[in-house]
Amino acid sequence: MNIRVWREGCAGGGILPGSACGGGQDWEASGVEVCCEGGYMDFIRDVLKGAVIAIAGIVPGVSGGTMMVSMGIYDDVIHAVTGFFAHWKKSVRVLFPLAAGMALGLPGFSRVIEEMFRVWPWHTGMLFTGLIFGGFPVICKKLQGRRLSAVECMAAVTAFALVVWMQNLGEGTQRIFRGDLRTGVLLFFLGAVAAAAMVIPGVSGSMLLMSLGCYTPLLEQVSAVLPALVGGDAGKLVSCAQILLPFGAGVAAGIILMAGLMEVLIKRHARVTYSAIAGLMVSSPVAVFRGVQTLPGGAVSVLAGVLLFAAGVCAVTLTGKPEKGQ
């Protein structure tokens, strides 16, 4: 039997997702739906988390899964995806604000992030590194209790080495996409593979697409959506939809499949899985700074990078889901 727990001061009297209320996966296990104070603000915070996940997903070397771990919502999202058909209302409450943020963040910030890495590559890399490492204490708490075993250490080292190896993939020949059936099928499978990589913290779907020569053409299509909407260019919107809709369908399929696999791994081999995730997160700066060829010059520039790193850590700490008992 489901129990609804109400707290005074909840804006609008709605039922909020577990990620917003700090209920974690307990709302699924116990059947308790919690309505907490400041509901609208928590909803907005989850929308912002979705935007951060989308932005991370378009940066080569940064994983949306890593940002979910950093913000303390990874387990909740995995459970919401795998349990969508069994408990679709609860899953929607978790996924809807995140999806809304991703829908806003992807077209709204894709060009901005691209320009930031072009003009201020080192400083932007420091910001994203702070966002990643700000969530590292979340993983450390998962591994508390005893020393790492040999298998767990091996999982972390192997995961670290995987990310380092991926830096040698290089960028493939740029593909030209057309709005025909063959291209649609190809885009579906590309989306599925890229999304599966995105779900794994530390593995960059963007970098995988870049190695296949698909990253830049897809990013151009995403960046063209907002100007086409503002300018009322129906022809351009149709052209973008022919590319992005089959890719998006593949992304949805890949997320569902990989989320199911990750849920099984977390349930059956939790410490080994989190050890591998820790290795992937530690290796993230290698991927983030992969294309940075110019180091900062002068103490002021170095200080700015350090401050941006600290800002990233603080942002994750403030927006992350509090642990039980806090």
Contacts in CASP RR format, 6 or more apart in sequence:
PFRMAT RR
TARGET T0000
AUTHOR 0000-0000-0000
METHOD contacts of the structure
MODEL  1
MNIRVWREGCAGGGILPGSACGGGQDWEASGVEVCCEGGYMDFIRDVLKG
AVIAIAGIVPGVSGGTMMVSMGIYDDVIHAVTGFFAHWKKSVRVLFPLAA
GMALGLPGFSRVIEEMFRVWPWHTGMLFTGLIFGGFPVICKKLQGRRLSA
VECMAAVTAFALVVWMQNLGEGTQRIFRGDLRTGVLLFFLGAVAAAAMVI
PGVSGSMLLMSLGCYTPLLEQVSAVLPALVGGDAGKLVSCAQILLPFGAG
VAAGIILMAGLMEVLIKRHARVTYSAIAGLMVSSPVAVFRGVQTLPGGAV
SVLAGVLLFAAGVCAVTLTGKPEKGQ
1 31 0 8 1.000
2 31 0 8 1.000
2 32 0 8 1.000
2 33 0 8 1.000
3 30 0 8 1.000
3 31 0 8 1.000
3 32 0 8 1.000
3 33 0 8 1.000
4 15 0 8 1.000
4 32 0 8 1.000
4 33 0 8 1.000
4 35 0 8 1.000
5 32 0 8 1.000
5 33 0 8 1.000
5 34 0 8 1.000
5 35 0 8 1.000
6 13 0 8 1.000
6 35 0 8 1.000
7 34 0 8 1.000
7 35 0 8 1.000
7 36 0 8 1.000
7 37 0 8 1.000
8 37 0 8 1.000
9 37 0 8 1.000
9 38 0 8 1.000
10 16 0 8 1.000
10 35 0 8 1.000
10 36 0 8 1.000
10 37 0 8 1.000
10 38 0 8 1.000
10 39 0 8 1.000
11 38 0 8 1.000
11 39 0 8 1.000
11 40 0 8 1.000
11 41 0 8 1.000
12 39 0 8 1.000
12 40 0 8 1.000
13 35 0 8 1.000
13 39 0 8 1.000
14 35 0 8 1.000
14 39 0 8 1.000
15 33 0 8 1.000
15 34 0 8 1.000
15 35 0 8 1.000
15 93 0 8 1.000
16 34 0 8 1.000
16 35 0 8 1.000
16 36 0 8 1.000
16 39 0 8 1.000
16 42 0 8 1.000
16 43 0 8 1.000
16 93 0 8 1.000
17 27 0 8 1.000
17 46 0 8 1.000
17 76 0 8 1.000
17 80 0 8 1.000
17 90 0 8 1.000
17 93 0 8 1.000
17 94 0 8 1.000
17 96 0 8 1.000
17 97 0 8 1.000
18 24 0 8 1.000
18 27 0 8 1.000
18 34 0 8 1.000
18 76 0 8 1.000
18 93 0 8 1.000
18 94 0 8 1.000
19 46 0 8 1.000
19 49 0 8 1.000
19 73 0 8 1.000
19 76 0 8 1.000
19 77 0 8 1.000
19 94 0 8 1.000
19 98 0 8 1.000
19 321 0 8 1.000
20 36 0 8 1.000
20 39 0 8 1.000
20 42 0 8 1.000
20 43 0 8 1.000
20 45 0 8 1.000
20 46 0 8 1.000
20 97 0 8 1.000
21 27 0 8 1.000
21 34 0 8 1.000
21 35 0 8 1.000
21 36 0 8 1.000
21 42 0 8 1.000
22 34 0 8 1.000
22 36 0 8 1.000
22 321 0 8 1.000
22 322 0 8 1.000
22 324 0 8 1.000
23 34 0 8 1.000
23 321 0 8 1.000
23 324 0 8 1.000
24 75 0 8 1.000
24 76 0 8 1.000
24 321 0 8 1.000
25 75 0 8 1.000
25 76 0 8 1.000
25 79 0 8 1.000
26 32 0 8 1.000
27 33 0 8 1.000
27 34 0 8 1.000
27 90 0 8 1.000
28 79 0 8 1.000
28 83 0 8 1.000
28 87 0 8 1.000
28 90 0 8 1.000
33 90 0 8 1.000
36 42 0 8 1.000
43 97 0 8 1.000
45 319 0 8 1.000
46 97 0 8 1.000
46 98 0 8 1.000
47 97 0 8 1.000
47 98 0 8 1.000
47 100 0 8 1.000
47 101 0 8 1.000
47 104 0 8 1.000
48 101 0 8 1.000
48 319 0 8 1.000
49 67 0 8 1.000
49 71 0 8 1.000
49 73 0 8 1.000
49 97 0 8 1.000
49 98 0 8 1.000
49 101 0 8 1.000
49 319 0 8 1.000
49 320 0 8 1.000
50 97 0 8 1.000
50 98 0 8 1.000
50 99 0 8 1.000
50 100 0 8 1.000
50 101 0 8 1.000
50 102 0 8 1.000
50 105 0 8 1.000
51 101 0 8 1.000
51 102 0 8 1.000
51 104 0 8 1.000
51 105 0 8 1.000
51 109 0 8 1.000
52 67 0 8 1.000
52 71 0 8 1.000
52 131 0 8 1.000
52 319 0 8 1.000
53 64 0 8 1.000
53 65 0 8 1.000
53 67 0 8 1.000
53 68 0 8 1.000
53 98 0 8 1.000
53 102 0 8 1.000
54 101 0 8 1.000
54 102 0 8 1.000
54 103 0 8 1.000
54 104 0 8 1.000
54 105 0 8 1.000
54 106 0 8 1.000
54 109 0 8 1.000
55 105 0 8 1.000
55 106 0 8 1.000
55 109 0 8 1.000
55 113 0 8 1.000
56 62 0 8 1.000
56 63 0 8 1.000
56 64 0 8 1.000
56 65 0 8 1.000
56 66 0 8 1.000
56 67 0 8 1.000
56 128 0 8 1.000
56 131 0 8 1.000
57 63 0 8 1.000
57 64 0 8 1.000
57 67 0 8 1.000
57 198 0 8 1.000
57 204 0 8 1.000
57 205 0 8 1.000
57 206 0 8 1.000
58 106 0 8 1.000
58 109 0 8 1.000
58 110 0 8 1.000
58 113 0 8 1.000
58 206 0 8 1.000
58 219 0 8 1.000
58 222 0 8 1.000
59 113 0 8 1.000
59 117 0 8 1.000
59 128 0 8 1.000
59 204 0 8 1.000
59 206 0 8 1.000
59 288 0 8 1.000
60 204 0 8 1.000
60 206 0 8 1.000
60 207 0 8 1.000
60 210 0 8 1.000
60 215 0 8 1.000
60 287 0 8 1.000
60 290 0 8 1.000
61 202 0 8 1.000
61 204 0 8 1.000
61 206 0 8 1.000
61 207 0 8 1.000
61 284 0 8 1.000
61 287 0 8 1.000
61 288 0 8 1.000
61 290 0 8 1.000
62 128 0 8 1.000
62 132 0 8 1.000
62 202 0 8 1.000
62 204 0 8 1.000
62 206 0 8 1.000
62 284 0 8 1.000
62 287 0 8 1.000
62 288 0 8 1.000
63 197 0 8 1.000
63 198 0 8 1.000
63 200 0 8 1.000
63 201 0 8 1.000
63 202 0 8 1.000
63 203 0 8 1.000
63 204 0 8 1.000
63 205 0 8 1.000
63 280 0 8 1.000
63 284 0 8 1.000
64 198 0 8 1.000
64 201 0 8 1.000
65 74 0 8 1.000
65 198 0 8 1.000
65 199 0 8 1.000
65 200 0 8 1.000
65 201 0 8 1.000
65 202 0 8 1.000
66 132 0 8 1.000
66 201 0 8 1.000
66 202 0 8 1.000
66 280 0 8 1.000
66 281 0 8 1.000
66 284 0 8 1.000
67 131 0 8 1.000
67 132 0 8 1.000
68 74 0 8 1.000
68 77 0 8 1.000
68 201 0 8 1.000
69 135 0 8 1.000
69 138 0 8 1.000
69 139 0 8 1.000
69 201 0 8 1.000
69 277 0 8 1.000
69 281 0 8 1.000
70 131 0 8 1.000
70 132 0 8 1.000
70 133 0 8 1.000
70 134 0 8 1.000
70 135 0 8 1.000
70 136 0 8 1.000
70 138 0 8 1.000
70 281 0 8 1.000
70 316 0 8 1.000
70 320 0 8 1.000
71 135 0 8 1.000
71 316 0 8 1.000
71 319 0 8 1.000
71 320 0 8 1.000
71 321 0 8 1.000
72 135 0 8 1.000
72 138 0 8 1.000
72 320 0 8 1.000
72 321 0 8 1.000
73 98 0 8 1.000
73 320 0 8 1.000
73 321 0 8 1.000
74 201 0 8 1.000
75 266 0 8 1.000
76 94 0 8 1.000
76 321 0 8 1.000
77 94 0 8 1.000
77 95 0 8 1.000
77 98 0 8 1.000
77 259 0 8 1.000
78 199 0 8 1.000
78 259 0 8 1.000
78 260 0 8 1.000
78 262 0 8 1.000
78 263 0 8 1.000
78 266 0 8 1.000
79 263 0 8 1.000
80 90 0 8 1.000
80 91 0 8 1.000
80 94 0 8 1.000
80 95 0 8 1.000
81 91 0 8 1.000
81 95 0 8 1.000
81 255 0 8 1.000
81 256 0 8 1.000
81 259 0 8 1.000
81 260 0 8 1.000
82 256 0 8 1.000
82 259 0 8 1.000
82 260 0 8 1.000
82 263 0 8 1.000
83 91 0 8 1.000
84 91 0 8 1.000
84 95 0 8 1.000
84 256 0 8 1.000
106 222 0 8 1.000
107 222 0 8 1.000
107 223 0 8 1.000
107 225 0 8 1.000
107 226 0 8 1.000
108 226 0 8 1.000
110 219 0 8 1.000
110 222 0 8 1.000
110 223 0 8 1.000
111 223 0 8 1.000
113 124 0 8 1.000
114 219 0 8 1.000
114 223 0 8 1.000
116 124 0 8 1.000
117 124 0 8 1.000
117 125 0 8 1.000
121 291 0 8 1.000
121 292 0 8 1.000
121 293 0 8 1.000
121 294 0 8 1.000
122 289 0 8 1.000
122 292 0 8 1.000
122 294 0 8 1.000
122 295 0 8 1.000
122 296 0 8 1.000
122 301 0 8 1.000
122 305 0 8 1.000
123 296 0 8 1.000
123 301 0 8 1.000
123 304 0 8 1.000
123 305 0 8 1.000
123 308 0 8 1.000
124 308 0 8 1.000
125 288 0 8 1.000
125 289 0 8 1.000
125 292 0 8 1.000
125 308 0 8 1.000
126 305 0 8 1.000
126 306 0 8 1.000
126 308 0 8 1.000
126 309 0 8 1.000
127 305 0 8 1.000
127 308 0 8 1.000
127 309 0 8 1.000
127 311 0 8 1.000
127 312 0 8 1.000
128 288 0 8 1.000
129 284 0 8 1.000
129 285 0 8 1.000
129 288 0 8 1.000
129 289 0 8 1.000
129 309 0 8 1.000
130 308 0 8 1.000
130 309 0 8 1.000
130 310 0 8 1.000
130 311 0 8 1.000
130 312 0 8 1.000
130 313 0 8 1.000
130 316 0 8 1.000
131 312 0 8 1.000
131 313 0 8 1.000
131 315 0 8 1.000
131 316 0 8 1.000
132 281 0 8 1.000
132 284 0 8 1.000
132 285 0 8 1.000
132 288 0 8 1.000
133 281 0 8 1.000
133 309 0 8 1.000
133 313 0 8 1.000
134 312 0 8 1.000
134 313 0 8 1.000
134 316 0 8 1.000
134 317 0 8 1.000
135 281 0 8 1.000
135 316 0 8 1.000
135 317 0 8 1.000
136 278 0 8 1.000
136 281 0 8 1.000
136 282 0 8 1.000
139 274 0 8 1.000
139 277 0 8 1.000
139 278 0 8 1.000
139 281 0 8 1.000
140 278 0 8 1.000
141 323 0 8 1.000
142 270 0 8 1.000
142 271 0 8 1.000
142 274 0 8 1.000
143 152 0 8 1.000
143 271 0 8 1.000
143 274 0 8 1.000
143 275 0 8 1.000
143 278 0 8 1.000
148 156 0 8 1.000
148 271 0 8 1.000
148 275 0 8 1.000
149 271 0 8 1.000
151 272 0 8 1.000
152 271 0 8 1.000
152 272 0 8 1.000
152 275 0 8 1.000
153 275 0 8 1.000
155 272 0 8 1.000
155 273 0 8 1.000
155 275 0 8 1.000
155 276 0 8 1.000
156 275 0 8 1.000
156 276 0 8 1.000
156 278 0 8 1.000
156 279 0 8 1.000
156 282 0 8 1.000
157 279 0 8 1.000
158 276 0 8 1.000
159 202 0 8 1.000
159 275 0 8 1.000
159 276 0 8 1.000
159 277 0 8 1.000
159 278 0 8 1.000
159 279 0 8 1.000
159 280 0 8 1.000
159 283 0 8 1.000
160 279 0 8 1.000
160 280 0 8 1.000
160 282 0 8 1.000
160 283 0 8 1.000
162 203 0 8 1.000
162 280 0 8 1.000
162 283 0 8 1.000
163 202 0 8 1.000
163 203 0 8 1.000
163 280 0 8 1.000
163 283 0 8 1.000
163 284 0 8 1.000
163 286 0 8 1.000
163 287 0 8 1.000
164 283 0 8 1.000
164 286 0 8 1.000
166 203 0 8 1.000
166 204 0 8 1.000
166 207 0 8 1.000
166 208 0 8 1.000
166 211 0 8 1.000
166 287 0 8 1.000
167 286 0 8 1.000
167 287 0 8 1.000
167 290 0 8 1.000
169 207 0 8 1.000
169 208 0 8 1.000
169 210 0 8 1.000
169 211 0 8 1.000
170 210 0 8 1.000
170 211 0 8 1.000
171 210 0 8 1.000
171 211 0 8 1.000
171 213 0 8 1.000
171 215 0 8 1.000
172 210 0 8 1.000
172 211 0 8 1.000
172 212 0 8 1.000
172 213 0 8 1.000
173 213 0 8 1.000
174 213 0 8 1.000
174 216 0 8 1.000
174 217 0 8 1.000
175 212 0 8 1.000
175 213 0 8 1.000
175 214 0 8 1.000
175 217 0 8 1.000
176 217 0 8 1.000
177 183 0 8 1.000
177 187 0 8 1.000
177 217 0 8 1.000
177 218 0 8 1.000
177 221 0 8 1.000
177 243 0 8 1.000
179 239 0 8 1.000
179 242 0 8 1.000
179 243 0 8 1.000
183 243 0 8 1.000
183 246 0 8 1.000
184 242 0 8 1.000
184 246 0 8 1.000
185 246 0 8 1.000
187 243 0 8 1.000
187 246 0 8 1.000
187 247 0 8 1.000
187 250 0 8 1.000
188 246 0 8 1.000
188 247 0 8 1.000
188 249 0 8 1.000
188 250 0 8 1.000
188 253 0 8 1.000
189 250 0 8 1.000
190 209 0 8 1.000
190 212 0 8 1.000
190 214 0 8 1.000
190 247 0 8 1.000
190 250 0 8 1.000
191 247 0 8 1.000
191 248 0 8 1.000
191 250 0 8 1.000
191 251 0 8 1.000
191 253 0 8 1.000
191 254 0 8 1.000
192 250 0 8 1.000
192 251 0 8 1.000
192 253 0 8 1.000
192 254 0 8 1.000
192 257 0 8 1.000
193 208 0 8 1.000
193 254 0 8 1.000
194 205 0 8 1.000
194 206 0 8 1.000
194 208 0 8 1.000
194 209 0 8 1.000
194 251 0 8 1.000
195 205 0 8 1.000
195 250 0 8 1.000
195 251 0 8 1.000
195 252 0 8 1.000
195 253 0 8 1.000
195 254 0 8 1.000
195 255 0 8 1.000
195 258 0 8 1.000
196 254 0 8 1.000
196 255 0 8 1.000
196 257 0 8 1.000
196 258 0 8 1.000
197 203 0 8 1.000
197 204 0 8 1.000
197 205 0 8 1.000
197 208 0 8 1.000
198 204 0 8 1.000
198 205 0 8 1.000
198 255 0 8 1.000
199 254 0 8 1.000
199 255 0 8 1.000
199 258 0 8 1.000
199 259 0 8 1.000
199 262 0 8 1.000
200 258 0 8 1.000
200 262 0 8 1.000
200 280 0 8 1.000
201 277 0 8 1.000
201 280 0 8 1.000
201 281 0 8 1.000
202 277 0 8 1.000
202 280 0 8 1.000
202 281 0 8 1.000
202 283 0 8 1.000
202 284 0 8 1.000
202 287 0 8 1.000
203 280 0 8 1.000
204 287 0 8 1.000
206 215 0 8 1.000
207 215 0 8 1.000
207 287 0 8 1.000
209 215 0 8 1.000
209 218 0 8 1.000
210 216 0 8 1.000
217 243 0 8 1.000
218 243 0 8 1.000
218 244 0 8 1.000
218 247 0 8 1.000
221 240 0 8 1.000
221 243 0 8 1.000
221 244 0 8 1.000
222 240 0 8 1.000
222 244 0 8 1.000
224 236 0 8 1.000
224 240 0 8 1.000
225 237 0 8 1.000
225 240 0 8 1.000
225 244 0 8 1.000
227 233 0 8 1.000
227 236 0 8 1.000
228 235 0 8 1.000
228 236 0 8 1.000
228 237 0 8 1.000
228 240 0 8 1.000
229 237 0 8 1.000
262 273 0 8 1.000
265 272 0 8 1.000
265 273 0 8 1.000
266 273 0 8 1.000
266 274 0 8 1.000
296 302 0 8 1.000
296 304 0 8 1.000
296 305 0 8 1.000
END
